[in-house]
Amino acid sequence: MYNQDSTVLKNDTHFHFKTFGFDVEAQVEEYDLDAENGVLRLAWHGWNKAEGGEFLDVYHAWLVQKLDRNRVRILTQESQIGTPAKE
């Protein structure tokens, strides 16, 4: 995380990671915590600065739900655009 002093995720947090050999810039787009109901929606948008066959654009979202008996349900959705996402 490089646009804030805290290591806690929040809306607009920027971070960088490498996956499958690709550098990805990313930003938290959604951080909506409903602590009273035990639900978190977290989503990030990731991209690289490449063009052509190396271009990659990703949106990844999680819905995290606290359940009874110390269980957690995680539902995830992801959209990927670009040749690297196909491979």
PyMOL Python script that loads the backbone (N, CA, C, O; Angstrom):
from pymol import cmd

cmd.read_pdbstr("""\
ATOM      1  N   MET A   1       0.854  -1.156   0.000  1.00  0.00           N
ATOM      2  CA  MET A   1       0.000   0.000   0.000  1.00  0.00           C
ATOM      3  C   MET A   1       0.901   1.220   0.000  1.00  0.00           C
ATOM      4  O   MET A   1       1.761   1.385   0.865  1.00  0.00           O
ATOM      5  N   TYR A   2       0.686   2.055  -0.973  1.00  0.00           N
ATOM      6  CA  TYR A   2       1.629   3.155  -1.072  1.00  0.00           C
ATOM      7  C   TYR A   2       0.989   4.536  -1.159  1.00  0.00           C
ATOM      8  O   TYR A   2       1.704   5.514  -1.377  1.00  0.00           O
ATOM      9  N   ASN A   3      -0.306   4.656  -1.000  1.00  0.00           N
ATOM     10  CA  ASN A   3      -0.895   5.996  -0.977  1.00  0.00           C
ATOM     11  C   ASN A   3      -1.433   6.362   0.404  1.00  0.00           C
ATOM     12  O   ASN A   3      -2.212   7.305   0.548  1.00  0.00           O
ATOM     13  N   GLN A   4      -1.006   5.599   1.427  1.00  0.00           N
ATOM     14  CA  GLN A   4      -1.471   5.859   2.788  1.00  0.00           C
ATOM     15  C   GLN A   4      -0.451   5.331   3.780  1.00  0.00           C
ATOM     16  O   GLN A   4       0.371   4.479   3.444  1.00  0.00           O
ATOM     17  N   ASP A   5      -0.506   5.838   4.997  1.00  0.00           N
ATOM     18  CA  ASP A   5       0.418   5.395   6.038  1.00  0.00           C
ATOM     19  C   ASP A   5      -0.041   4.108   6.707  1.00  0.00           C
ATOM     20  O   ASP A   5       0.783   3.329   7.187  1.00  0.00           O
ATOM     21  N   SER A   6      -1.335   3.882   6.742  1.00  0.00           N
ATOM     22  CA  SER A   6      -1.902   2.716   7.417  1.00  0.00           C
ATOM     23  C   SER A   6      -1.809   1.468   6.538  1.00  0.00           C
ATOM     24  O   SER A   6      -1.783   1.567   5.311  1.00  0.00           O
ATOM     25  N   THR A   7      -1.759   0.309   7.165  1.00  0.00           N
ATOM     26  CA  THR A   7      -1.791  -0.958   6.431  1.00  0.00           C
ATOM     27  C   THR A   7      -3.198  -1.552   6.410  1.00  0.00           C
ATOM     28  O   THR A   7      -3.383  -2.708   6.030  1.00  0.00           O
ATOM     29  N   VAL A   8      -4.177  -0.767   6.813  1.00  0.00           N
ATOM     30  CA  VAL A   8      -5.568  -1.210   6.831  1.00  0.00           C
ATOM     31  C   VAL A   8      -6.224  -0.844   5.499  1.00  0.00           C
ATOM     32  O   VAL A   8      -6.139   0.299   5.049  1.00  0.00           O
ATOM     33  N   LEU A   9      -6.879  -1.827   4.874  1.00  0.00           N
ATOM     34  CA  LEU A   9      -7.573  -1.556   3.622  1.00  0.00           C
ATOM     35  C   LEU A   9      -8.740  -0.611   3.842  1.00  0.00           C
ATOM     36  O   LEU A   9      -9.414  -0.664   4.871  1.00  0.00           O
ATOM     37  N   LYS A  10      -8.974   0.265   2.850  1.00  0.00           N
ATOM     38  CA  LYS A  10     -10.125   1.163   2.847  1.00  0.00           C
ATOM     39  C   LYS A  10     -10.351   1.585   1.403  1.00  0.00           C
ATOM     40  O   LYS A  10      -9.538   1.278   0.531  1.00  0.00           O
ATOM     41  N   ASN A  11     -11.444   2.283   1.145  1.00  0.00           N
ATOM     42  CA  ASN A  11     -11.685   2.768  -0.209  1.00  0.00           C
ATOM     43  C   ASN A  11     -10.496   3.585  -0.697  1.00  0.00           C
ATOM     44  O   ASN A  11      -9.922   4.375   0.053  1.00  0.00           O
ATOM     45  N   ASP A  12     -10.138   3.391  -1.943  1.00  0.00           N
ATOM     46  CA  ASP A  12      -9.048   4.106  -2.625  1.00  0.00           C
ATOM     47  C   ASP A  12      -7.648   3.677  -2.202  1.00  0.00           C
ATOM     48  O   ASP A  12      -6.677   4.297  -2.635  1.00  0.00           O
ATOM     49  N   THR A  13      -7.503   2.640  -1.374  1.00  0.00           N
ATOM     50  CA  THR A  13      -6.171   2.123  -1.068  1.00  0.00           C
ATOM     51  C   THR A  13      -5.526   1.634  -2.361  1.00  0.00           C
ATOM     52  O   THR A  13      -6.143   0.887  -3.121  1.00  0.00           O
ATOM     53  N   HIS A  14      -4.296   2.050  -2.610  1.00  0.00           N
ATOM     54  CA  HIS A  14      -3.549   1.606  -3.787  1.00  0.00           C
ATOM     55  C   HIS A  14      -2.506   0.584  -3.354  1.00  0.00           C
ATOM     56  O   HIS A  14      -1.860   0.742  -2.317  1.00  0.00           O
ATOM     57  N   PHE A  15      -2.348  -0.462  -4.154  1.00  0.00           N
ATOM     58  CA  PHE A  15      -1.323  -1.460  -3.873  1.00  0.00           C
ATOM     59  C   PHE A  15      -0.838  -2.067  -5.176  1.00  0.00           C
ATOM     60  O   PHE A  15      -1.443  -1.875  -6.231  1.00  0.00           O
ATOM     61  N   HIS A  16       0.245  -2.791  -5.092  1.00  0.00           N
ATOM     62  CA  HIS A  16       0.912  -3.355  -6.261  1.00  0.00           C
ATOM     63  C   HIS A  16       1.258  -4.800  -5.934  1.00  0.00           C
ATOM     64  O   HIS A  16       1.673  -5.108  -4.817  1.00  0.00           O
ATOM     65  N   PHE A  17       1.089  -5.675  -6.904  1.00  0.00           N
ATOM     66  CA  PHE A  17       1.512  -7.061  -6.703  1.00  0.00           C
ATOM     67  C   PHE A  17       1.895  -7.676  -8.042  1.00  0.00           C
ATOM     68  O   PHE A  17       1.629  -7.114  -9.104  1.00  0.00           O
ATOM     69  N   LYS A  18       2.508  -8.813  -7.969  1.00  0.00           N
ATOM     70  CA  LYS A  18       2.924  -9.540  -9.165  1.00  0.00           C
ATOM     71  C   LYS A  18       2.235 -10.897  -9.141  1.00  0.00           C
ATOM     72  O   LYS A  18       2.244 -11.586  -8.121  1.00  0.00           O
ATOM     73  N   THR A  19       1.635 -11.282 -10.270  1.00  0.00           N
ATOM     74  CA  THR A  19       0.982 -12.580 -10.378  1.00  0.00           C
ATOM     75  C   THR A  19       1.217 -13.156 -11.766  1.00  0.00           C
ATOM     76  O   THR A  19       1.089 -12.453 -12.769  1.00  0.00           O
ATOM     77  N   PHE A  20       1.555 -14.413 -11.820  1.00  0.00           N
ATOM     78  CA  PHE A  20       1.820 -15.099 -13.088  1.00  0.00           C
ATOM     79  C   PHE A  20       2.801 -14.320 -13.961  1.00  0.00           C
ATOM     80  O   PHE A  20       2.701 -14.345 -15.187  1.00  0.00           O
ATOM     81  N   GLY A  21       3.753 -13.625 -13.323  1.00  0.00           N
ATOM     82  CA  GLY A  21       4.769 -12.886 -14.051  1.00  0.00           C
ATOM     83  C   GLY A  21       4.354 -11.491 -14.486  1.00  0.00           C
ATOM     84  O   GLY A  21       5.124 -10.808 -15.162  1.00  0.00           O
ATOM     85  N   PHE A  22       3.170 -11.054 -14.121  1.00  0.00           N
ATOM     86  CA  PHE A  22       2.678  -9.738 -14.515  1.00  0.00           C
ATOM     87  C   PHE A  22       2.629  -8.807 -13.314  1.00  0.00           C
ATOM     88  O   PHE A  22       2.162  -9.182 -12.239  1.00  0.00           O
ATOM     89  N   ASP A  23       3.120  -7.582 -13.513  1.00  0.00           N
ATOM     90  CA  ASP A  23       2.990  -6.541 -12.494  1.00  0.00           C
ATOM     91  C   ASP A  23       1.586  -5.961 -12.592  1.00  0.00           C
ATOM     92  O   ASP A  23       1.118  -5.632 -13.682  1.00  0.00           O
ATOM     93  N   VAL A  24       0.919  -5.837 -11.456  1.00  0.00           N
ATOM     94  CA  VAL A  24      -0.453  -5.335 -11.426  1.00  0.00           C
ATOM     95  C   VAL A  24      -0.550  -4.168 -10.450  1.00  0.00           C
ATOM     96  O   VAL A  24      -0.166  -4.285  -9.287  1.00  0.00           O
ATOM     97  N   GLU A  25      -1.063  -3.048 -10.934  1.00  0.00           N
ATOM     98  CA  GLU A  25      -1.424  -1.922 -10.085  1.00  0.00           C
ATOM     99  C   GLU A  25      -2.866  -2.157  -9.667  1.00  0.00           C
ATOM    100  O   GLU A  25      -3.663  -2.645 -10.468  1.00  0.00           O
ATOM    101  N   ALA A  26      -3.216  -1.823  -8.437  1.00  0.00           N
ATOM    102  CA  ALA A  26      -4.577  -2.088  -7.979  1.00  0.00           C
ATOM    103  C   ALA A  26      -5.053  -1.004  -7.025  1.00  0.00           C
ATOM    104  O   ALA A  26      -4.265  -0.299  -6.394  1.00  0.00           O
ATOM    105  N   GLN A  27      -6.367  -0.901  -6.946  1.00  0.00           N
ATOM    106  CA  GLN A  27      -6.998   0.077  -6.066  1.00  0.00           C
ATOM    107  C   GLN A  27      -8.266  -0.537  -5.490  1.00  0.00           C
ATOM    108  O   GLN A  27      -9.047  -1.161  -6.208  1.00  0.00           O
ATOM    109  N   VAL A  28      -8.465  -0.354  -4.187  1.00  0.00           N
ATOM    110  CA  VAL A  28      -9.708  -0.798  -3.557  1.00  0.00           C
ATOM    111  C   VAL A  28     -10.827   0.115  -4.056  1.00  0.00           C
ATOM    112  O   VAL A  28     -10.764   1.334  -3.897  1.00  0.00           O
ATOM    113  N   GLU A  29     -11.840  -0.483  -4.655  1.00  0.00           N
ATOM    114  CA  GLU A  29     -12.985   0.259  -5.184  1.00  0.00           C
ATOM    115  C   GLU A  29     -14.177   0.225  -4.238  1.00  0.00           C
ATOM    116  O   GLU A  29     -14.973   1.162  -4.193  1.00  0.00           O
ATOM    117  N   GLU A  30     -14.293  -0.870  -3.479  1.00  0.00           N
ATOM    118  CA  GLU A  30     -15.420  -1.008  -2.557  1.00  0.00           C
ATOM    119  C   GLU A  30     -14.909  -1.572  -1.237  1.00  0.00           C
ATOM    120  O   GLU A  30     -14.247  -2.610  -1.209  1.00  0.00           O
ATOM    121  N   TYR A  31     -15.213  -0.899  -0.174  1.00  0.00           N
ATOM    122  CA  TYR A  31     -14.965  -1.411   1.170  1.00  0.00           C
ATOM    123  C   TYR A  31     -16.167  -0.992   1.998  1.00  0.00           C
ATOM    124  O   TYR A  31     -16.229   0.125   2.510  1.00  0.00           O
ATOM    125  N   ASP A  32     -17.108  -1.897   2.119  1.00  0.00           N
ATOM    126  CA  ASP A  32     -18.362  -1.594   2.805  1.00  0.00           C
ATOM    127  C   ASP A  32     -18.566  -2.617   3.909  1.00  0.00           C
ATOM    128  O   ASP A  32     -18.976  -3.748   3.649  1.00  0.00           O
ATOM    129  N   LEU A  33     -18.282  -2.221   5.134  1.00  0.00           N
ATOM    130  CA  LEU A  33     -18.401  -3.101   6.289  1.00  0.00           C
ATOM    131  C   LEU A  33     -19.691  -2.790   7.039  1.00  0.00           C
ATOM    132  O   LEU A  33     -19.910  -1.666   7.491  1.00  0.00           O
ATOM    133  N   ASP A  34     -20.531  -3.797   7.159  1.00  0.00           N
ATOM    134  CA  ASP A  34     -21.742  -3.715   7.977  1.00  0.00           C
ATOM    135  C   ASP A  34     -21.496  -4.596   9.197  1.00  0.00           C
ATOM    136  O   ASP A  34     -21.925  -5.750   9.238  1.00  0.00           O
ATOM    137  N   ALA A  35     -20.806  -4.045  10.186  1.00  0.00           N
ATOM    138  CA  ALA A  35     -20.398  -4.829  11.355  1.00  0.00           C
ATOM    139  C   ALA A  35     -21.600  -5.353  12.128  1.00  0.00           C
ATOM    140  O   ALA A  35     -21.553  -6.445  12.693  1.00  0.00           O
ATOM    141  N   GLU A  36     -22.660  -4.586  12.152  1.00  0.00           N
ATOM    142  CA  GLU A  36     -23.853  -5.008  12.899  1.00  0.00           C
ATOM    143  C   GLU A  36     -24.430  -6.319  12.352  1.00  0.00           C
ATOM    144  O   GLU A  36     -24.906  -7.157  13.118  1.00  0.00           O
ATOM    145  N   ASN A  37     -24.387  -6.490  11.031  1.00  0.00           N
ATOM    146  CA  ASN A  37     -24.919  -7.698  10.402  1.00  0.00           C
ATOM    147  C   ASN A  37     -23.834  -8.696  10.007  1.00  0.00           C
ATOM    148  O   ASN A  37     -24.139  -9.756   9.459  1.00  0.00           O
ATOM    149  N   GLY A  38     -22.571  -8.367  10.280  1.00  0.00           N
ATOM    150  CA  GLY A  38     -21.475  -9.285  10.002  1.00  0.00           C
ATOM    151  C   GLY A  38     -21.219  -9.511   8.527  1.00  0.00           C
ATOM    152  O   GLY A  38     -20.960 -10.635   8.099  1.00  0.00           O
ATOM    153  N   VAL A  39     -21.293  -8.421   7.735  1.00  0.00           N
ATOM    154  CA  VAL A  39     -21.119  -8.536   6.287  1.00  0.00           C
ATOM    155  C   VAL A  39     -20.092  -7.505   5.817  1.00  0.00           C
ATOM    156  O   VAL A  39     -20.126  -6.343   6.224  1.00  0.00           O
ATOM    157  N   LEU A  40     -19.183  -7.951   4.956  1.00  0.00           N
ATOM    158  CA  LEU A  40     -18.201  -7.064   4.327  1.00  0.00           C
ATOM    159  C   LEU A  40     -18.242  -7.287   2.830  1.00  0.00           C
ATOM    160  O   LEU A  40     -18.202  -8.429   2.371  1.00  0.00           O
ATOM    161  N   ARG A  41     -18.322  -6.207   2.059  1.00  0.00           N
ATOM    162  CA  ARG A  41     -18.123  -6.282   0.614  1.00  0.00           C
ATOM    163  C   ARG A  41     -16.818  -5.561   0.332  1.00  0.00           C
ATOM    164  O   ARG A  41     -16.653  -4.387   0.661  1.00  0.00           O
ATOM    165  N   LEU A  42     -15.900  -6.282  -0.281  1.00  0.00           N
ATOM    166  CA  LEU A  42     -14.572  -5.762  -0.604  1.00  0.00           C
ATOM    167  C   LEU A  42     -14.296  -6.047  -2.068  1.00  0.00           C
ATOM    168  O   LEU A  42     -14.457  -7.179  -2.525  1.00  0.00           O
ATOM    169  N   ALA A  43     -13.880  -5.023  -2.808  1.00  0.00           N
ATOM    170  CA  ALA A  43     -13.572  -5.217  -4.227  1.00  0.00           C
ATOM    171  C   ALA A  43     -12.394  -4.343  -4.619  1.00  0.00           C
ATOM    172  O   ALA A  43     -12.216  -3.239  -4.105  1.00  0.00           O
ATOM    173  N   TRP A  44     -11.592  -4.865  -5.543  1.00  0.00           N
ATOM    174  CA  TRP A  44     -10.468  -4.091  -6.062  1.00  0.00           C
ATOM    175  C   TRP A  44     -10.449  -4.165  -7.581  1.00  0.00           C
ATOM    176  O   TRP A  44     -10.904  -5.142  -8.176  1.00  0.00           O
ATOM    177  N   HIS A  45      -9.920  -3.129  -8.191  1.00  0.00           N
ATOM    178  CA  HIS A  45      -9.711  -3.060  -9.636  1.00  0.00           C
ATOM    179  C   HIS A  45      -8.210  -3.118  -9.868  1.00  0.00           C
ATOM    180  O   HIS A  45      -7.455  -2.360  -9.259  1.00  0.00           O
ATOM    181  N   GLY A  46      -7.778  -4.008 -10.739  1.00  0.00           N
ATOM    182  CA  GLY A  46      -6.353  -4.143 -11.042  1.00  0.00           C
ATOM    183  C   GLY A  46      -6.099  -4.001 -12.531  1.00  0.00           C
ATOM    184  O   GLY A  46      -6.951  -4.349 -13.348  1.00  0.00           O
ATOM    185  N   TRP A  47      -4.936  -3.495 -12.882  1.00  0.00           N
ATOM    186  CA  TRP A  47      -4.580  -3.288 -14.277  1.00  0.00           C
ATOM    187  C   TRP A  47      -3.071  -3.270 -14.403  1.00  0.00           C
ATOM    188  O   TRP A  47      -2.350  -3.139 -13.414  1.00  0.00           O
ATOM    189  N   ASN A  48      -2.613  -3.401 -15.616  1.00  0.00           N
ATOM    190  CA  ASN A  48      -1.200  -3.166 -15.867  1.00  0.00           C
ATOM    191  C   ASN A  48      -1.078  -2.082 -16.924  1.00  0.00           C
ATOM    192  O   ASN A  48      -2.073  -1.668 -17.518  1.00  0.00           O
ATOM    193  N   LYS A  49       0.122  -1.635 -17.150  1.00  0.00           N
ATOM    194  CA  LYS A  49       0.335  -0.538 -18.089  1.00  0.00           C
ATOM    195  C   LYS A  49       0.757  -1.044 -19.462  1.00  0.00           C
ATOM    196  O   LYS A  49       1.224  -0.276 -20.303  1.00  0.00           O
ATOM    197  N   ALA A  50       0.587  -2.341 -19.678  1.00  0.00           N
ATOM    198  CA  ALA A  50       0.987  -2.953 -20.943  1.00  0.00           C
ATOM    199  C   ALA A  50      -0.051  -2.681 -22.029  1.00  0.00           C
ATOM    200  O   ALA A  50      -1.170  -2.246 -21.759  1.00  0.00           O
ATOM    201  N   GLU A  51       0.355  -2.949 -23.246  1.00  0.00           N
ATOM    202  CA  GLU A  51      -0.543  -2.819 -24.393  1.00  0.00           C
ATOM    203  C   GLU A  51      -0.535  -4.122 -25.172  1.00  0.00           C
ATOM    204  O   GLU A  51       0.318  -4.983 -24.956  1.00  0.00           O
ATOM    205  N   GLY A  52      -1.478  -4.257 -26.066  1.00  0.00           N
ATOM    206  CA  GLY A  52      -1.516  -5.438 -26.926  1.00  0.00           C
ATOM    207  C   GLY A  52      -1.769  -6.710 -26.140  1.00  0.00           C
ATOM    208  O   GLY A  52      -2.643  -6.752 -25.274  1.00  0.00           O
ATOM    209  N   GLY A  53      -1.003  -7.744 -26.446  1.00  0.00           N
ATOM    210  CA  GLY A  53      -1.186  -9.060 -25.849  1.00  0.00           C
ATOM    211  C   GLY A  53      -0.835  -9.155 -24.382  1.00  0.00           C
ATOM    212  O   GLY A  53      -1.156 -10.156 -23.741  1.00  0.00           O
ATOM    213  N   GLU A  54      -0.183  -8.141 -23.828  1.00  0.00           N
ATOM    214  CA  GLU A  54       0.188  -8.156 -22.412  1.00  0.00           C
ATOM    215  C   GLU A  54      -0.808  -7.390 -21.530  1.00  0.00           C
ATOM    216  O   GLU A  54      -0.708  -7.425 -20.304  1.00  0.00           O
ATOM    217  N   PHE A  55      -1.769  -6.697 -22.162  1.00  0.00           N
ATOM    218  CA  PHE A  55      -2.746  -5.882 -21.429  1.00  0.00           C
ATOM    219  C   PHE A  55      -3.604  -6.752 -20.516  1.00  0.00           C
ATOM    220  O   PHE A  55      -4.017  -7.846 -20.901  1.00  0.00           O
ATOM    221  N   LEU A  56      -3.873  -6.259 -19.295  1.00  0.00           N
ATOM    222  CA  LEU A  56      -4.691  -6.979 -18.327  1.00  0.00           C
ATOM    223  C   LEU A  56      -5.506  -5.981 -17.507  1.00  0.00           C
ATOM    224  O   LEU A  56      -4.980  -4.969 -17.044  1.00  0.00           O
ATOM    225  N   ASP A  57      -6.795  -6.276 -17.330  1.00  0.00           N
ATOM    226  CA  ASP A  57      -7.675  -5.452 -16.517  1.00  0.00           C
ATOM    227  C   ASP A  57      -8.582  -6.396 -15.728  1.00  0.00           C
ATOM    228  O   ASP A  57      -9.224  -7.270 -16.311  1.00  0.00           O
ATOM    229  N   VAL A  58      -8.636  -6.224 -14.410  1.00  0.00           N
ATOM    230  CA  VAL A  58      -9.335  -7.171 -13.537  1.00  0.00           C
ATOM    231  C   VAL A  58     -10.191  -6.411 -12.527  1.00  0.00           C
ATOM    232  O   VAL A  58      -9.796  -5.354 -12.036  1.00  0.00           O
ATOM    233  N   TYR A  59     -11.363  -6.957 -12.225  1.00  0.00           N
ATOM    234  CA  TYR A  59     -12.185  -6.481 -11.117  1.00  0.00           C
ATOM    235  C   TYR A  59     -12.521  -7.705 -10.286  1.00  0.00           C
ATOM    236  O   TYR A  59     -13.080  -8.673 -10.801  1.00  0.00           O
ATOM    237  N   HIS A  60     -12.184  -7.669  -9.000  1.00  0.00           N
ATOM    238  CA  HIS A  60     -12.379  -8.839  -8.132  1.00  0.00           C
ATOM    239  C   HIS A  60     -13.111  -8.378  -6.874  1.00  0.00           C
ATOM    240  O   HIS A  60     -12.672  -7.453  -6.190  1.00  0.00           O
ATOM    241  N   ALA A  61     -14.236  -9.039  -6.578  1.00  0.00           N
ATOM    242  CA  ALA A  61     -15.052  -8.653  -5.422  1.00  0.00           C
ATOM    243  C   ALA A  61     -15.303  -9.850  -4.521  1.00  0.00           C
ATOM    244  O   ALA A  61     -15.419 -10.985  -4.981  1.00  0.00           O
ATOM    245  N   TRP A  62     -15.382  -9.572  -3.236  1.00  0.00           N
ATOM    246  CA  TRP A  62     -15.711 -10.588  -2.233  1.00  0.00           C
ATOM    247  C   TRP A  62     -16.876 -10.091  -1.390  1.00  0.00           C
ATOM    248  O   TRP A  62     -16.964  -8.909  -1.056  1.00  0.00           O
ATOM    249  N   LEU A  63     -17.757 -11.008  -1.056  1.00  0.00           N
ATOM    250  CA  LEU A  63     -18.776 -10.772  -0.051  1.00  0.00           C
ATOM    251  C   LEU A  63     -18.462 -11.731   1.086  1.00  0.00           C
ATOM    252  O   LEU A  63     -18.546 -12.948   0.921  1.00  0.00           O
ATOM    253  N   VAL A  64     -18.103 -11.186   2.235  1.00  0.00           N
ATOM    254  CA  VAL A  64     -17.710 -11.995   3.395  1.00  0.00           C
ATOM    255  C   VAL A  64     -18.830 -11.885   4.426  1.00  0.00           C
ATOM    256  O   VAL A  64     -19.198 -10.790   4.850  1.00  0.00           O
ATOM    257  N   GLN A  65     -19.363 -13.035   4.818  1.00  0.00           N
ATOM    258  CA  GLN A  65     -20.485 -13.058   5.757  1.00  0.00           C
ATOM    259  C   GLN A  65     -20.129 -13.888   6.981  1.00  0.00           C
ATOM    260  O   GLN A  65     -19.678 -15.027   6.863  1.00  0.00           O
ATOM    261  N   LYS A  66     -20.335 -13.309   8.146  1.00  0.00           N
ATOM    262  CA  LYS A  66     -20.143 -14.038   9.401  1.00  0.00           C
ATOM    263  C   LYS A  66     -21.374 -14.907   9.633  1.00  0.00           C
ATOM    264  O   LYS A  66     -22.505 -14.423   9.587  1.00  0.00           O
ATOM    265  N   LEU A  67     -21.146 -16.188   9.880  1.00  0.00           N
ATOM    266  CA  LEU A  67     -22.231 -17.136  10.127  1.00  0.00           C
ATOM    267  C   LEU A  67     -22.181 -17.627  11.565  1.00  0.00           C
ATOM    268  O   LEU A  67     -21.238 -17.332  12.299  1.00  0.00           O
ATOM    269  N   ASP A  68     -23.183 -18.364  11.954  1.00  0.00           N
ATOM    270  CA  ASP A  68     -23.198 -18.924  13.307  1.00  0.00           C
ATOM    271  C   ASP A  68     -22.127 -20.006  13.450  1.00  0.00           C
ATOM    272  O   ASP A  68     -21.551 -20.449  12.456  1.00  0.00           O
ATOM    273  N   ARG A  69     -21.872 -20.414  14.650  1.00  0.00           N
ATOM    274  CA  ARG A  69     -20.893 -21.456  14.996  1.00  0.00           C
ATOM    275  C   ARG A  69     -19.479 -21.145  14.457  1.00  0.00           C
ATOM    276  O   ARG A  69     -18.779 -22.046  13.995  1.00  0.00           O
ATOM    277  N   ASN A  70     -19.071 -19.878  14.519  1.00  0.00           N
ATOM    278  CA  ASN A  70     -17.729 -19.438  14.107  1.00  0.00           C
ATOM    279  C   ASN A  70     -17.399 -19.776  12.661  1.00  0.00           C
ATOM    280  O   ASN A  70     -16.252 -20.085  12.339  1.00  0.00           O
ATOM    281  N   ARG A  71     -18.394 -19.719  11.792  1.00  0.00           N
ATOM    282  CA  ARG A  71     -18.167 -19.981  10.375  1.00  0.00           C
ATOM    283  C   ARG A  71     -18.207 -18.671   9.597  1.00  0.00           C
ATOM    284  O   ARG A  71     -18.790 -17.680  10.036  1.00  0.00           O
ATOM    285  N   VAL A  72     -17.567 -18.697   8.424  1.00  0.00           N
ATOM    286  CA  VAL A  72     -17.560 -17.547   7.522  1.00  0.00           C
ATOM    287  C   VAL A  72     -17.870 -18.050   6.120  1.00  0.00           C
ATOM    288  O   VAL A  72     -17.354 -19.083   5.694  1.00  0.00           O
ATOM    289  N   ARG A  73     -18.711 -17.315   5.408  1.00  0.00           N
ATOM    290  CA  ARG A  73     -18.986 -17.619   4.004  1.00  0.00           C
ATOM    291  C   ARG A  73     -18.331 -16.532   3.167  1.00  0.00           C
ATOM    292  O   ARG A  73     -18.480 -15.344   3.451  1.00  0.00           O
ATOM    293  N   ILE A  74     -17.601 -16.948   2.129  1.00  0.00           N
ATOM    294  CA  ILE A  74     -16.977 -15.994   1.220  1.00  0.00           C
ATOM    295  C   ILE A  74     -17.472 -16.291  -0.189  1.00  0.00           C
ATOM    296  O   ILE A  74     -17.243 -17.374  -0.727  1.00  0.00           O
ATOM    297  N   LEU A  75     -18.147 -15.321  -0.773  1.00  0.00           N
ATOM    298  CA  LEU A  75     -18.592 -15.409  -2.158  1.00  0.00           C
ATOM    299  C   LEU A  75     -17.701 -14.481  -2.965  1.00  0.00           C
ATOM    300  O   LEU A  75     -17.443 -13.351  -2.551  1.00  0.00           O
ATOM    301  N   THR A  76     -17.232 -14.944  -4.105  1.00  0.00           N
ATOM    302  CA  THR A  76     -16.312 -14.133  -4.888  1.00  0.00           C
ATOM    303  C   THR A  76     -16.782 -14.032  -6.332  1.00  0.00           C
ATOM    304  O   THR A  76     -17.352 -14.975  -6.881  1.00  0.00           O
ATOM    305  N   GLN A  77     -16.536 -12.881  -6.936  1.00  0.00           N
ATOM    306  CA  GLN A  77     -16.817 -12.645  -8.345  1.00  0.00           C
ATOM    307  C   GLN A  77     -15.600 -11.968  -8.942  1.00  0.00           C
ATOM    308  O   GLN A  77     -14.955 -11.137  -8.303  1.00  0.00           O
ATOM    309  N   GLU A  78     -15.294 -12.339 -10.190  1.00  0.00           N
ATOM    310  CA  GLU A  78     -14.137 -11.738 -10.839  1.00  0.00           C
ATOM    311  C   GLU A  78     -14.401 -11.587 -12.324  1.00  0.00           C
ATOM    312  O   GLU A  78     -14.977 -12.468 -12.962  1.00  0.00           O
ATOM    313  N   SER A  79     -13.972 -10.464 -12.860  1.00  0.00           N
ATOM    314  CA  SER A  79     -14.038 -10.199 -14.290  1.00  0.00           C
ATOM    315  C   SER A  79     -12.624  -9.882 -14.750  1.00  0.00           C
ATOM    316  O   SER A  79     -11.931  -9.073 -14.133  1.00  0.00           O
ATOM    317  N   GLN A  80     -12.196 -10.520 -15.837  1.00  0.00           N
ATOM    318  CA  GLN A  80     -10.845 -10.298 -16.355  1.00  0.00           C
ATOM    319  C   GLN A  80     -10.922 -10.003 -17.843  1.00  0.00           C
ATOM    320  O   GLN A  80     -11.654 -10.660 -18.583  1.00  0.00           O
ATOM    321  N   ILE A  81     -10.162  -9.013 -18.268  1.00  0.00           N
ATOM    322  CA  ILE A  81     -10.085  -8.648 -19.677  1.00  0.00           C
ATOM    323  C   ILE A  81      -8.623  -8.687 -20.086  1.00  0.00           C
ATOM    324  O   ILE A  81      -7.758  -8.205 -19.355  1.00  0.00           O
ATOM    325  N   GLY A  82      -8.342  -9.256 -21.246  1.00  0.00           N
ATOM    326  CA  GLY A  82      -6.985  -9.289 -21.775  1.00  0.00           C
ATOM    327  C   GLY A  82      -6.511 -10.701 -22.036  1.00  0.00           C
ATOM    328  O   GLY A  82      -7.008 -11.659 -21.444  1.00  0.00           O
ATOM    329  N   THR A  83      -5.547 -10.820 -22.929  1.00  0.00           N
ATOM    330  CA  THR A  83      -4.998 -12.126 -23.299  1.00  0.00           C
ATOM    331  C   THR A  83      -4.446 -12.888 -22.104  1.00  0.00           C
ATOM    332  O   THR A  83      -4.693 -14.090 -22.011  1.00  0.00           O
ATOM    333  N   PRO A  84      -3.707 -12.261 -21.173  1.00  0.00           N
ATOM    334  CA  PRO A  84      -3.195 -13.025 -20.026  1.00  0.00           C
ATOM    335  C   PRO A  84      -4.307 -13.690 -19.206  1.00  0.00           C
ATOM    336  O   PRO A  84      -4.082 -14.740 -18.604  1.00  0.00           O
ATOM    337  N   ALA A  85      -5.494 -13.094 -19.178  1.00  0.00           N
ATOM    338  CA  ALA A  85      -6.602 -13.668 -18.420  1.00  0.00           C
ATOM    339  C   ALA A  85      -7.133 -14.933 -19.079  1.00  0.00           C
ATOM    340  O   ALA A  85      -7.710 -15.787 -18.404  1.00  0.00           O
ATOM    341  N   LYS A  86      -6.948 -15.061 -20.368  1.00  0.00           N
ATOM    342  CA  LYS A  86      -7.426 -16.234 -21.099  1.00  0.00           C
ATOM    343  C   LYS A  86      -6.535 -17.438 -20.891  1.00  0.00           C
ATOM    344  O   LYS A  86      -6.976 -18.578 -21.034  1.00  0.00           O
ATOM    345  N   GLU A  87      -5.294 -17.192 -20.558  1.00  0.00           N
ATOM    346  CA  GLU A  87      -4.314 -18.286 -20.481  1.00  0.00           C
ATOM    347  C   GLU A  87      -4.172 -18.843 -19.089  1.00  0.00           C
ATOM    348  O   GLU A  87      -3.386 -19.765 -18.871  1.00  0.00           O
TER     349      GLU A  87
END
""", "prot")
cmd.dss("prot")
cmd.show_as("cartoon", "prot")
cmd.util.cbc("prot")
cmd.orient("prot")
